[in-house]
Amino acid sequence: MGVMDVHQSRRGFVKAAMAASIVGGYHLATVARASEAEGPTNLDDIEWTGEYDVIVAGAGLAGLTAAATVAYEGDGATCLLVEKGEGMNGNTPYSFGFQMTAKHPEGLINYIKALVKGATPDDVVEAFVEGMKESLDWTIALGANEGDIQDVDGFAVPGKVGEYPELPGSDSVSCFRLSGDAGGPKHVFLFMQEYVTAHSDVIDYRTSCPMEALVQDATGRVVGIKANGEYFKAKSGVIVCTGGFERDPEMLYNFTGVSEVNAKAGMGNTGDGIRACMKAGADLWHMSIGAMYWLECRNLENTSFVKPNWNFSNKRWGITVGMNGRRFYMDDDGASVTNAKLSDDEVVSFANADGDLTRSVGYRHAATQFGGEWVTLPMPSKAWFIFDADNLANAIDPEISADPVADGWALSADTIEELAEKIGVPADELTHTVDVWNGFCDGGEDVAFYRPAATLTKVATAPYYAMLCKPTILNTDGGPVRDAKARVLDPAGDPIPGLYSAGEMGSVWGGMYNGTGNLAECSVFGRIAARSAMASE
Ligand SMILES: Cc1cc2nc3c(=O)[nH]c(=O)nc-3n(C[C@H](O)[C@H](O)[C@H](O)COP(=O)(O)OP(=O)(O)OC[C@H]3O[C@@H](n4cnc5c(N)ncnc54)[C@H](O)[C@@H]3O)c2cc1C
């Protein structure tokens, strides 16, 4: 039996197993495929609430773009858009809104190929860049005000190149952003939401309506969804855009090995669409990749971040130790460009500082230089940020708290030994760590982890302080494999008919990631998926 035969017989088996079946409800709260929500097992027994040309699940930028594409290009085609939350439930509304564009497509293709290190096929990368060429014009064509658009050559900061300047094509990155708060949602999210709402003649946009299952016919074709207890039929296809698994502790632990993770946003992103696609036979990719992890300061009760968005710079004012009282990584974490802002006058990108892949330190969207390569590192579930009295106002903005100890943000003690006891780490280890660190500061070099010289801040003046740090994440990138037409593929590499995806659920970003690339793929693959579905490709 040849390889092809193996594939064919396996597919035959899968199809037989799915014959006359519905991929019934899965349990939303766990990874287990519970059968409690199973519906009818025969398509003929289903009472369809409605029928649409295209059904889209998830209303972040990917889902909104897919729905808008149906309205804008579909010549009267209809779309059901179901969203689990009331609207602002995913990552898009809280993002900074920067979208990669392709002003220099040849260089950009080379750059992204180098970033993904073969984890994404070339034709998918090429389709991505091709799609980026139209993103800005397409957004304007939908009605965005050109005067509101920030058009940037570089990555988020004008004049800067991509996050990996040592890679070919890194000077080809460009991006744009609609006006609004850096922290959203008054940028592309609100614009697209307004567009979708304004096209209610063809888009049925239902919030608080979670997709619970995909419905397949006897051939395995996805023909609809179950959402909020009702069944909806799709004539041309279903596009799953339900985001990642930032809020699913089991998936985070299983796929990335990290526990007790705090996500910055993505409240509704519990991996629902990933499990639904798995149940429909999808293969997975990029599951361990994402804008993760770093150790960000929380209040002592671990209920709140010191700053809701990235807390860019406070970690440079001290050191971070694990529960063994030792430093264990380059502990001035954050993100490359933002981490680089030392003051209003002085902007240095540490991660990009010397352009040498093997020697740069820092964080590039939370990828960490590790053994001379940039990888998504796990982080321990708990650590402590240690600093001294001289740096209290730097470590925590007085506007957030003038008395961090009284306000529950920090513990303090007059000696390092006493502080060690309060935070439950070995006193001898913490004392040694602080002594060694202060020696590095005196010598002008962090011989252990090569933290940039500008960040060598001693821990030497009592009282001493400790803030709780927990592993933090912006977004995951893993999910069902998609091809250049945004079709979801099975493990044999064949498209599952009628099933498409867009956005960070099964992102094309494998390997290393460049900021602005997630929203770009929402926009690009949202359009591609809608076009493919409408053409029944
Ligand atoms: C603070 C922050 C800043 C960022 N800044 C940028 C940036 O400037 N540029 C960039 O490129 N990227 C940025 N990112 C990453 C980017 O925001 C996300 O990757 C992107 O928004 C993902 O969009 P999406 O449409 O795939 O998913 P999301 O926007 O997360 O939307 C998914 C939606 O699906 C819904 N959903 C989940 N399950 C179901 C279900 N069962 N049924 C129906 N709906 C469901 C969720 O409620 C959610 O609304 C940032 C992320 C964060 C957290």
Ligand as a Chemical Component Dictionary entry (heavy atoms), coordinates in Angstrom:
data_LIG
# 
_chem_comp.id                   LIG 
_chem_comp.type                 NON-POLYMER 
_chem_comp.pdbx_formal_charge   0 
_chem_comp.three_letter_code    LIG 
# 
loop_
_chem_comp_atom.comp_id 
_chem_comp_atom.atom_id 
_chem_comp_atom.alt_atom_id 
_chem_comp_atom.type_symbol 
_chem_comp_atom.charge 
_chem_comp_atom.model_Cartn_x 
_chem_comp_atom.model_Cartn_y 
_chem_comp_atom.model_Cartn_z 
_chem_comp_atom.pdbx_ordinal 
LIG C1  C1  C 0 -3.188  44.844 24.170 1  
LIG C2  C2  C 0 -3.053  44.256 22.799 2  
LIG C3  C3  C 0 -2.530  45.022 21.773 3  
LIG C4  C4  C 0 -2.409  44.469 20.477 4  
LIG N1  N1  N 0 -1.993  45.301 19.471 5  
LIG C5  C5  C 0 -1.899  44.790 18.214 6  
LIG C6  C6  C 0 -1.535  45.643 17.111 7  
LIG O1  O1  O 0 -1.367  46.864 17.221 8  
LIG N2  N2  N 0 -1.397  45.053 15.879 9  
LIG C7  C7  C 0 -1.612  43.715 15.678 10 
LIG O2  O2  O 0 -1.474  43.247 14.544 11 
LIG N3  N3  N 0 -2.018  42.905 16.689 12 
LIG C8  C8  C 0 -2.182  43.417 17.943 13 
LIG N4  N4  N 0 -2.600  42.614 18.953 14 
LIG C9  C9  C 0 -3.047  41.229 18.617 15 
LIG C10 C10 C 0 -4.416  41.330 17.932 16 
LIG O3  O3  O 0 -5.223  42.228 18.662 17 
LIG C11 C11 C 0 -5.157  39.987 17.841 18 
LIG O4  O4  O 0 -4.334  38.958 17.397 19 
LIG C12 C12 C 0 -6.346  40.156 16.876 20 
LIG O5  O5  O 0 -7.158  41.228 17.299 21 
LIG C13 C13 C 0 -7.168  38.882 16.791 22 
LIG O6  O6  O 0 -8.348  39.169 16.080 23 
LIG P1  P1  P 0 -9.396  38.006 15.817 24 
LIG O7  O7  O 0 -10.511 38.600 15.048 25 
LIG O8  O8  O 0 -8.709  36.818 15.272 26 
LIG O9  O9  O 0 -9.844  37.593 17.290 27 
LIG P2  P2  P 0 -10.500 38.485 18.439 28 
LIG O10 O10 O 0 -10.407 39.922 18.168 29 
LIG O11 O11 O 0 -9.926  38.006 19.708 30 
LIG O12 O12 O 0 -12.021 38.098 18.326 31 
LIG C14 C14 C 0 -12.474 36.780 18.528 32 
LIG C15 C15 C 0 -13.951 36.874 18.855 33 
LIG O13 O13 O 0 -14.537 35.564 18.818 34 
LIG C16 C16 C 0 -15.497 35.498 19.853 35 
LIG N5  N5  N 0 -15.784 34.107 20.165 36 
LIG C17 C17 C 0 -15.055 33.224 20.894 37 
LIG N6  N6  N 0 -15.676 32.044 20.959 38 
LIG C18 C18 C 0 -16.836 32.173 20.258 39 
LIG C19 C19 C 0 -17.912 31.289 19.969 40 
LIG N7  N7  N 0 -17.963 30.052 20.440 41 
LIG N8  N8  N 0 -18.927 31.759 19.209 42 
LIG C20 C20 C 0 -18.924 33.037 18.742 43 
LIG N9  N9  N 0 -17.939 33.918 19.004 44 
LIG C21 C21 C 0 -16.897 33.483 19.746 45 
LIG C22 C22 C 0 -14.846 36.253 21.004 46 
LIG O14 O14 O 0 -15.817 36.651 21.946 47 
LIG C23 C23 C 0 -14.206 37.420 20.262 48 
LIG O15 O15 O 0 -15.066 38.535 20.180 49 
LIG C24 C24 C 0 -2.767  43.139 20.242 50 
LIG C25 C25 C 0 -3.295  42.351 21.269 51 
LIG C26 C26 C 0 -3.460  42.913 22.535 52 
LIG C27 C27 C 0 -4.098  42.067 23.615 53 
# 
loop_
_chem_comp_bond.comp_id 
_chem_comp_bond.atom_id_1 
_chem_comp_bond.atom_id_2 
_chem_comp_bond.value_order 
_chem_comp_bond.pdbx_ordinal 
LIG C1  C2  SING 1  
LIG C2  C3  SING 2  
LIG C2  C26 DOUB 3  
LIG C3  C4  DOUB 4  
LIG C4  N1  SING 5  
LIG C4  C24 SING 6  
LIG N1  C5  DOUB 7  
LIG C5  C6  SING 8  
LIG C5  C8  SING 9  
LIG C6  O1  DOUB 10 
LIG C6  N2  SING 11 
LIG N2  C7  SING 12 
LIG C7  O2  DOUB 13 
LIG C7  N3  SING 14 
LIG N3  C8  DOUB 15 
LIG C8  N4  SING 16 
LIG N4  C9  SING 17 
LIG N4  C24 SING 18 
LIG C9  C10 SING 19 
LIG C10 O3  SING 20 
LIG C10 C11 SING 21 
LIG C11 O4  SING 22 
LIG C11 C12 SING 23 
LIG C12 O5  SING 24 
LIG C12 C13 SING 25 
LIG C13 O6  SING 26 
LIG O6  P1  SING 27 
LIG P1  O7  DOUB 28 
LIG P1  O8  SING 29 
LIG P1  O9  SING 30 
LIG O9  P2  SING 31 
LIG P2  O10 DOUB 32 
LIG P2  O11 SING 33 
LIG P2  O12 SING 34 
LIG O12 C14 SING 35 
LIG C14 C15 SING 36 
LIG C15 O13 SING 37 
LIG C15 C23 SING 38 
LIG O13 C16 SING 39 
LIG C16 N5  SING 40 
LIG C16 C22 SING 41 
LIG N5  C17 SING 42 
LIG N5  C21 SING 43 
LIG C17 N6  DOUB 44 
LIG N6  C18 SING 45 
LIG C18 C19 SING 46 
LIG C18 C21 DOUB 47 
LIG C19 N7  SING 48 
LIG C19 N8  DOUB 49 
LIG N8  C20 SING 50 
LIG C20 N9  DOUB 51 
LIG N9  C21 SING 52 
LIG C22 O14 SING 53 
LIG C22 C23 SING 54 
LIG C23 O15 SING 55 
LIG C24 C25 DOUB 56 
LIG C25 C26 SING 57 
LIG C26 C27 SING 58 
# 
